[in-house]
Amino acid sequence: MGAELSKNSTMDETSDEPPTSAVLLDNCHFSQVTFNNVEKFYIPGGDVTCYYTLTNNIVPRGKDWVGIFQVGWKTTREYYTFMWAPLPSGVSGDTAVQQQIQFKAYYLPKDDEYYQFCYVDQDGVVRGASVPFQFRAETEDDILVVTTQGEVEEIELQNKNLLKENEELKESCTSLQKKNMDLQEQLKKTQELQNGFESLKSNKEKLELELNSLKKENKHLKELDNCREAELHQLKEQIQNVTSEKERLETRLKTVLDRMDQLQSQVLNYEKEVENLARLDHDKTEQLESLKEENRQLRVTVAEQRKHKEELEHALENLKGMEASLSHFLQNEQDQNRDLMKELEETKHLFQILQEKKNETDKENQKLKDENNALLRRLSQTADLSSFSVVSPSQHQIRPSAMGSLVFGNPYYASGANLEARAADVASIRKCPMCDEVFPEDIDTSQYEEHVQSHLLDCPLCHETFEKSNKQVFDDHIYCHGLE
């Protein structure tokens, strides 16, 4: 209560509170202001005069103050009472200045605790502190009586030690003053940085206002952008659907065109086969059966072509941009189909003529089939790729001297004129026709065939064989079966 009352009373006199801070003791500079003639105790009820010296390491300012603190204080906010420090006048800043302040008895502590004077600048930093003292009456215990010579000598020795310690303290004080000057320079730089910081802080606040405005504007733009992105996404989906439908129809059209090219090639091969039928009487039966099968396939193909034509006409109606060109193209295909039908009628007439001789060549046909199967088993061990693929009539020219009685020729004759020599070498050398891998002589034939077969793809519908390296051709072949 006494401390609180003292603070209030002092504040009433000065009409202001002293500047304080939560600065710890480690950051204080106690050597910049020294207190002089501090008594060990002061008699309660009397005024107290505080004497102190301002060194040349401190620049006094208007808000500096001297406070009385109870020993053990932690921050400058724990003062008991204070007085404003008067500014020295007419004195250069390079010399020390003696100052004094008188504390009225009414505001002084009433207990017997230990206190000390502290000089605090207007930043709330302690610049000097006195030795501790008490507020109590003088007693006989405080009077020192020297009774013996030994005690005197001991006191003199203590005085010498104290003088020595005083010299050391002075040297330390000089060093601390030098450090204080350095710290003052750093403080000035810090104040300059603080001013710059305040300027930057002001600029920051302005930028924050601008940033908030930009954020609001950005938010509005994002909302507009989200709406536009939703519309754009819908348009992209529509475009993607139309593009997918167009690509699907174009793929089907390309497949039909490829199939028509194959049909045209087959018709040309049929013409060559008809010419050869007149010269090869012993192959008439084989040719007749082949033509019959091809005729059946051609009819199926023509029927498929008509079905594909109807689908394409329906698809072309949806593709307005391609309507004119596709209509012209389909008209040309119809003309070609009529030509094909005419040629098929001629082939049918020839088929009727050859049918009459079928019975005579049945036995010979069976014999040729047996020989063909035997040759297939032998050539399954050779290194020729054509040993495992079906060769169409358009892939080889007809050579009567090499093909025997087959209408389209021996599908395994394309391996060359040295077929018998290769078959003879199979027993000694086994080489994969796909990857050129060489197998030992004593390998089992079934293992060799399995290895070669691993490079091939068999159609599950017509059992036609294709190379795995030509998988696109195999896929197109399977797709043609799906159109039937």
C-alpha positions in Angstrom: 0.0 0.0 0.0 2.9 2.3 0.8 4.6 1.7 -2.5 1.3 2.2 -4.4 0.6 5.4 -2.5 4.1 6.7 -3.2 3.7 6.1 -6.9 0.4 7.9 -7.0 1.7 10.8 -5.1 4.8 11.2 -7.3 2.6 10.9 -10.4 0.4 13.7 -9.1 3.4 16.0 -8.8 4.9 15.2 -12.2 1.5 14.6 -13.9 3.2 11.8 -15.8 4.5 8.2 -15.4 8.2 7.5 -16.0 9.1 5.5 -19.1 9.7 1.9 -18.2 10.4 -1.3 -20.0 10.6 -5.0 -19.5 14.4 -4.9 -20.2 16.3 -7.5 -18.3 19.4 -6.8 -16.2 21.7 -8.2 -18.8 20.8 -5.4 -21.2 21.5 -2.5 -18.7 24.6 -0.3 -18.5 25.3 0.4 -14.8 28.6 2.3 -15.4 27.3 5.3 -17.4 25.9 7.0 -14.2 27.7 6.6 -10.9 26.1 7.5 -7.5 28.2 9.2 -4.9 28.1 9.6 -1.1 25.4 6.9 -0.7 24.9 6.2 3.1 24.5 2.7 4.5 21.1 3.8 5.9 18.9 6.9 6.0 16.9 8.0 9.1 13.2 7.6 8.4 11.1 10.8 8.4 13.8 13.0 6.7 14.4 14.0 3.2 17.1 12.1 1.2 19.5 13.8 -1.2 20.8 11.6 -4.0 24.2 12.6 -5.5 25.2 11.1 -8.9 27.7 11.8 -11.7 26.8 11.7 -15.4 29.8 10.4 -17.3 30.7 11.4 -20.9 29.2 8.1 -22.1 25.6 9.1 -21.6 23.6 11.9 -23.2 20.9 13.0 -20.7 17.4 13.6 -22.1 14.2 15.2 -20.8 12.5 12.0 -19.8 15.4 10.5 -17.8 14.5 9.8 -14.1 16.0 8.5 -10.9 14.1 5.9 -9.0 14.3 4.1 -5.7 14.1 0.3 -6.2 13.9 -2.5 -3.7 16.9 -4.8 -4.0 16.0 -7.8 -6.1 14.0 -5.9 -8.8 13.8 -7.4 -12.3 12.5 -4.6 -14.5 12.2 -0.8 -14.3 8.5 -1.1 -13.8 9.2 -2.2 -10.1 10.3 1.3 -8.9 9.0 2.4 -5.4 9.2 6.1 -6.1 11.0 8.4 -8.7 12.0 11.9 -9.5 12.7 13.4 -12.9 16.4 13.9 -13.6 17.2 17.6 -14.3 19.1 18.3 -17.5 22.6 19.8 -16.9 23.1 23.3 -18.3 26.2 25.0 -19.7 28.3 21.9 -19.6 30.1 20.2 -22.5 29.2 16.6 -23.3 32.8 15.6 -23.1 33.1 16.0 -19.3 31.4 14.4 -16.3 28.6 16.3 -14.6 27.7 16.3 -10.9 23.9 16.2 -10.2 21.7 15.8 -7.2 18.0 15.1 -6.5 16.1 15.4 -3.3 13.5 12.9 -2.4 10.8 14.1 0.1 10.4 12.1 3.2 6.7 11.6 2.6 7.3 9.4 -0.5 10.2 7.3 1.0 9.8 3.7 2.1 8.8 3.1 5.7 10.2 -0.4 6.1 13.7 -1.6 6.8 14.3 -3.4 3.5 17.3 -2.8 1.3 16.9 -0.2 -1.5 19.1 1.4 -4.1 19.1 4.4 -6.5 18.8 3.7 -10.2 19.2 6.1 -13.1 16.8 5.2 -16.0 16.8 6.9 -19.4 13.7 7.8 -21.4 13.8 4.4 -23.2 13.4 2.6 -19.8 17.0 1.3 -19.7 19.0 1.5 -16.5 22.2 3.5 -16.9 23.5 3.4 -13.3 22.7 1.9 -9.9 24.0 2.7 -6.4 25.0 0.4 -3.5 22.2 -0.9 -1.3 21.0 1.1 1.7 18.2 1.0 4.4 15.8 3.4 6.0 16.2 2.9 9.8 17.5 4.8 12.9 21.1 4.8 13.9 22.0 2.3 16.7 25.1 1.6 18.8 25.7 -1.5 16.7 26.6 0.8 13.8 29.5 2.5 15.7 32.7 0.6 15.2 35.1 0.8 18.2 38.8 -0.3 17.6 40.1 -1.7 20.8 43.3 -3.6 19.7 46.3 -3.0 17.5 45.7 -6.3 15.7 42.3 -5.2 14.7 43.7 -1.9 13.4 46.2 -3.7 11.3 43.5 -6.0 10.0 41.4 -3.0 9.0 44.4 -1.4 7.3 45.0 -4.6 5.4 41.3 -4.6 4.4 41.6 -1.0 3.3 44.6 -1.9 1.1 42.7 -4.8 -0.4 39.7 -2.5 -1.0 42.0 0.1 -2.7 43.4 -2.6 -4.9 39.9 -3.8 -5.8 38.9 -0.1 -6.4 41.8 0.3 -8.9 40.7 -2.9 -10.6 37.1 -1.6 -10.6 38.3 1.7 -12.2 40.1 -0.2 -14.9 37.0 -2.3 -15.5 34.9 0.8 -15.5 37.2 2.4 -18.2 36.8 -0.8 -20.3 33.0 -0.7 -19.7 32.9 2.9 -20.7 34.7 2.1 -24.0 32.3 -0.7 -24.6 29.4 1.7 -23.8 30.6 4.1 -26.5 30.6 1.3 -29.0 27.1 0.3 -27.8 26.0 3.9 -28.2 27.1 3.9 -31.8 25.3 0.6 -32.3 22.2 2.2 -30.7 22.3 5.1 -33.1 22.5 2.7 -36.0 19.6 0.7 -34.4 17.6 3.9 -34.2 18.2 4.6 -37.8 17.2 1.1 -38.7 14.1 1.5 -36.5 13.2 4.7 -38.4 13.6 2.8 -41.7 11.5 0.0 -40.2 8.7 2.5 -39.4 8.8 3.8 -42.9 8.7 0.2 -44.3 5.9 -0.6 -41.9 3.9 2.4 -43.3 4.6 1.3 -46.8 3.6 -2.3 -45.8 0.2 -1.0 -44.6 -0.4 0.8 -47.8 0.6 -2.3 -49.8 -1.7 -4.4 -47.6 -4.6 -2.1 -48.5 -3.8 -2.4 -52.1 -3.4 -6.1 -51.8 -6.9 -6.5 -50.2 -8.3 -4.5 -53.0 -6.6 -6.7 -55.5 -7.7 -9.8 -53.7 -11.3 -8.7 -53.9 -10.9 -8.0 -57.6 -9.1 -11.3 -58.1 -11.9 -13.2 -56.4 -14.4 -11.6 -58.7 -12.3 -12.5 -61.7 -11.9 -16.1 -60.5 -15.7 -16.4 -60.2 -16.1 -15.2 -63.8 -13.3 -17.5 -64.8 -14.9 -20.5 -63.2 -18.2 -19.8 -65.1 -16.3 -19.5 -68.3 -14.3 -22.7 -67.6 -17.6 -24.5 -67.0 -19.0 -23.3 -70.3 -15.7 -24.2 -72.0 -15.7 -27.7 -70.5 -19.2 -28.3 -71.9 -18.1 -27.1 -75.3 -15.0 -29.4 -75.2 -17.2 -32.4 -74.3 -19.5 -31.7 -77.2 -16.5 -31.2 -79.6 -14.9 -34.4 -78.3 -18.1 -36.4 -78.8 -18.5 -35.1 -82.4 -14.8 -35.8 -83.1 -15.0 -39.4 -81.7 -18.1 -40.1 -83.8 -16.3 -38.7 -86.9 -13.2 -40.8 -86.2 -15.2 -43.9 -85.7 -17.0 -43.4 -89.0 -13.8 -42.6 -90.8 -12.2 -45.8 -89.4 -15.1 -47.9 -90.7 -15.0 -46.2 -94.0 -11.3 -46.9 -94.3 -11.9 -50.5 -93.5 -14.5 -50.8 -96.2 -12.2 -49.1 -98.7 -9.4 -51.5 -97.9 -11.8 -54.4 -98.2 -12.9 -53.2 -101.7 -9.3 -52.9 -102.7 -8.8 -56.5 -101.7 -11.8 -57.5 -103.7 -10.5 -55.7 -106.8 -7.2 -57.5 -106.4 -9.0 -60.8 -106.0 -10.9 -60.2 -109.2 -7.7 -59.6 -111.1 -6.3 -62.8 -109.7 -9.5 -64.6 -110.8 -8.9 -63.5 -114.3 -5.4 -64.9 -114.3 -6.7 -68.2 -112.8 -9.3 -68.5 -115.6 -6.6 -68.2 -118.2 -4.5 -70.8 -116.5 -7.5 -73.2 -116.3 -7.6 -73.5 -120.1 -3.9 -74.6 -120.2 -3.8 -76.9 -117.1 -6.4 -79.7 -117.5 -5.0 -81.8 -114.7 -5.6 -78.9 -112.3 -9.2 -78.2 -113.3 -10.8 -79.9 -110.3 -8.6 -78.1 -107.8 -9.2 -74.8 -109.5 -12.9 -75.5 -109.6 -13.1 -76.0 -105.9 -11.0 -73.0 -105.2 -13.1 -70.9 -107.4 -16.2 -72.1 -105.7 -14.9 -71.2 -102.3 -13.7 -67.8 -103.6 -17.0 -67.3 -105.3 -18.8 -68.0 -102.0 -16.5 -65.6 -100.1 -17.0 -63.0 -102.8 -20.8 -63.3 -102.5 -20.5 -62.9 -98.7 -18.2 -60.0 -99.3 -20.6 -58.4 -101.7 -23.4 -58.8 -99.2 -21.2 -57.3 -96.5 -20.3 -54.5 -98.8 -24.0 -53.8 -99.4 -24.5 -53.8 -95.6 -21.5 -51.5 -95.0 -22.8 -49.3 -97.8 -26.1 -48.8 -96.0 -24.3 -48.0 -92.7 -22.0 -45.6 -94.4 -24.9 -43.8 -96.1 -26.5 -43.4 -92.7 -23.3 -42.1 -91.2 -22.6 -39.8 -94.0 -25.9 -38.1 -93.4 -24.7 -37.0 -90.0 -21.4 -35.6 -91.4 -22.7 -32.7 -93.4 -19.3 -31.3 -94.2 -18.3 -34.6 -95.9 -21.6 -35.4 -97.6 -20.8 -34.2 -101.1 -17.4 -36.0 -101.4 -18.6 -39.2 -99.7 -21.7 -39.4 -102.0 -19.5 -39.1 -105.0 -17.2 -41.8 -103.7 -20.1 -44.2 -102.9 -21.4 -43.7 -106.4 -18.1 -44.8 -107.8 -18.1 -47.8 -105.5 -21.6 -48.8 -106.7 -20.3 -48.7 -110.3 -17.4 -50.9 -109.3 -19.8 -53.3 -107.6 -21.8 -53.6 -110.7 -18.7 -54.4 -112.6 -17.8 -57.0 -110.0 -21.2 -58.6 -110.3 -20.8 -58.9 -114.0 -17.5 -60.6 -113.6 -19.0 -62.9 -111.0 -21.6 -64.0 -113.5 -18.9 -64.8 -116.0 -17.0 -66.7 -113.3 -20.2 -68.6 -112.5 -20.6 -69.6 -116.1 -17.1 -70.9 -116.1 -17.8 -72.7 -112.9 -20.7 -74.6 -114.5 -18.4 -75.8 -117.3 -15.7 -77.0 -114.9 -18.2 -78.8 -112.7 -18.7 -81.4 -115.3 -15.1 -82.6 -114.9 -15.1 -82.6 -111.2 -15.9 -86.3 -110.8 -13.0 -87.3 -113.0 -10.4 -85.5 -110.8 -11.6 -86.5 -107.3 -9.1 -89.2 -106.9 -6.2 -87.1 -108.2 -7.4 -84.3 -105.9 -7.2 -86.6 -102.9 -3.7 -87.7 -103.8 -2.6 -84.1 -104.1 -4.0 -83.3 -100.7 -2.1 -86.2 -99.1 1.1 -85.0 -100.8 0.4 -81.5 -99.7 -0.1 -82.5 -96.0 3.1 -84.5 -96.1 4.9 -81.5 -97.5 3.4 -79.3 -94.8 4.8 -81.5 -92.1 8.2 -81.4 -93.6 8.3 -77.7 -94.1 7.1 -77.0 -90.6 10.8 -77.4 -89.6 12.3 -75.1 -92.2 13.5 -71.5 -91.6 11.2 -69.8 -94.1 8.5 -67.4 -92.8 6.1 -68.4 -95.6 6.0 -71.9 -94.1 3.6 -70.7 -91.5 1.4 -68.2 -93.3 -1.3 -68.6 -95.9 -0.3 -67.0 -99.2 -3.1 -65.5 -101.3 -3.3 -65.8 -105.1 -2.3 -62.1 -105.4 1.1 -62.7 -103.6 2.7 -65.2 -106.0 2.6 -65.8 -109.7 1.4 -69.1 -111.0 4.2 -71.4 -112.2 2.9 -74.7 -113.5 6.3 -76.4 -113.4 6.6 -75.7 -109.7 3.0 -75.8 -108.4 1.8 -79.2 -109.6 -1.9 -79.5 -109.8 -2.8 -76.6 -107.3 -4.9 -73.8 -108.7 -3.3 -71.0 -106.7 0.1 -72.7 -106.5 1.8 -74.4 -103.6 1.6 -71.9 -100.6 5.0 -73.2 -99.4 6.7 -73.0 -102.8 7.6 -69.3 -102.2 10.5 -70.5 -100.1 12.5 -70.9 -103.3 13.7 -73.5 -105.8 16.0 -75.1 -103.2 13.0 -76.4 -101.1 14.2 -80.0 -101.2 17.7 -79.0 -100.2 16.4 -77.0 -97.2 14.2 -79.9 -96.1 17.3 -82.1 -96.3 19.3 -79.6 -94.1 16.6 -79.5 -91.4 18.0 -82.6 -89.7 21.4 -80.9 -89.2 20.5 -77.2 -88.7 17.3 -75.8 -87.1 17.1 -72.0 -87.3 14.0 -69.9 -86.3 12.8 -68.0 -89.4 11.5 -65.2 -87.2 14.3 -64.4 -84.8 17.2 -66.3 -86.5 17.8 -68.3 -83.3 19.7 -71.6 -84.0 18.7 -74.7 -82.2 20.9 -77.8 -81.5 20.7 -80.8 -83.8 19.2 -83.1 -81.2 16.3 -80.7 -80.2 12.9 -82.3 -80.3 10.8 -81.3 -83.3 7.8 -80.4 -81.1 9.9 -77.9 -79.2 11.2 -76.3 -82.4 7.6 -76.0 -83.7 6.4 -74.5 -80.4 9.1 -71.9 -80.6 8.2 -71.0 -84.2 4.5 -71.0 -83.4 5.2 -68.4 -80.5 6.0 -65.9 -83.3 2.6 -66.4 -85.0 -1.0 -65.5 -84.5 -3.9 -67.8 -85.6 -7.3 -66.5 -86.5 -9.8 -68.4 -84.3 -12.5 -68.1 -87.0 -10.8 -69.1 -90.3 -7.4 -70.5 -88.9 -5.4 -68.2 -91.1 -1.9 -67.5 -89.7 -0.2 -64.1 -89.2 3.1 -62.9 -87.9 3.1 -61.2 -84.4 5.1 -58.4 -85.9 2.2 -57.6 -88.2 -0.4 -57.5 -85.4 -2.2 -54.6 -87.0 -2.9 -56.8 -90.1 -4.2 -59.5 -87.7 -6.4 -57.0 -85.9 -7.8 -55.7 -89.2 -8.5 -59.3 -90.2 -10.4 -60.0 -87.0 -12.3 -56.8 -87.5 -13.4 -57.9 -91.0 -14.8 -61.1 -89.4 -16.8 -58.9 -87.1 -18.4 -57.1 -90.0 -19.7 -60.3 -91.6 
